[in-house]
Amino acid sequence: MTTIANILIALIALLHLYFLVLEMFLWDRPLGLRVFRQTPEAARISKTLAMNQGLYNGFLAAGLIWGLILGSAGTQVKVFFLACVIVAGVFGGLTVSRRVLLIQALPAAAALALVWLS
């Protein structure tokens, strides 16, 4: 069970690194415009905010990776950062798009359940 939880946590960390790249570097590029369903004008106006959001996603990824590196001693670190991802995902789902619940909060909740079951 621990191995499955760690694999899922690693995938969530990679997903947040992907968010970092999208939000910090590709926000106003074709891929970023497509992923976030924005116009070039809206992306230009919100670019600085997106870069800040991308940085926070990088911190979430770093925390999850830190928990993985610590091994069994990192359980509480994993729980904390997974909880942060869930809160961010629920907030995003309520304020931005319900897709955020499926893409961000649901995988983190599944990983958290697996961590608790391990």
N, C-alpha and C positions, 0 to 999 in steps of 0.2 A: 504494500500500500504506500509506503514511504517513497519508493521509486516512482510510482505513478504520480504522486503528489509533486515530487521534485521536477518531473518532466513537465507537468502542467504549469508549475511556477516558472520554469525556464521559458516556456512558450509565452506566458504572460509578460515576462520581462522583455522578451524579444519583440512582442507586440507593442510595448510601451517605447522601446527604442525606435521602432518604426514610426510611432506617433511623433516622437521627438524629431525625426528626420522630416516627416511630412509638415509638421507645424513650424519648425525652425528654418528649414531650407527650401521646402517645395510648396509652401502655402499658396503662393501666387503663380505657380507653374502649372502646366496642364494636368499633371497627376494630382496635385493638391486641389486644384479647382474641381476636378471630377470627384475625388473622394469626399470632399466637403460640400459639394454641390453649390458652388459659389460662382459669382460673376467676377471677372477681373477687377472691377471697381470695388466690390465689397471686400475682396482679398487685399487690395491695396490699402484700404482704410483700416482693416483689422490686422494687418501684418504684425505689428509690434505686439499686440495682445496675443496673437497666435504663437509668436516666438516665446513669450513668457510661459504660455501654457505648455509648449513643447519642452521647455526646461523642467517644469514640474513633472512631466511624464518621464523625463530622464531620471529625476530623483526617485520616482517610484521604481523604475527598472533597476537603478543602482541598489536600492534597499532590498529588493527581491534577490538580486544576485549576491549581495552581501549575506543574506540569510542562507542561500544555497552554499556559499563558500564555507560558512561556519559549520555546516553539516548538522549533526544532531543538536549541537549547542545553539543553532540558529532558529530553532522552532519559534521562539517568541518574536524574533525579528520578522520571520515569514508571516506570522499571524498579524503583527502590526501593519506591515506593508500591504498584505492582502486586504485587511480591513480598510486601509486608506484607498486602495483601488476600488473596493466595493462602494464606499461612500462617494468617491468621485464619479463612479459609474451611475449610481442612483441619482445623484445630483444632475449629471449630464442627461440622463434619461428623462428627468422631470423638466429640465430647462431647455434642452437643445433638441434631442430626438430620442425616441424610444429605442432606436438602433443601438444607442450607447449602452443601454441595459443588457442587450444581447452580446455585444462585442466586448464590453469591458467588465460589467458587474457580474454577469452570469459565470464566466470562466473563473473569475476570482473567488466567487462563492463556492464553486465546485472544488477548487483547489483548497480553500479554507476547510471545507468539510473533510477532504481527504487528509489534510494535516491533522485535524482533530481525531480522525479515525486511526491514524498511524500510531 
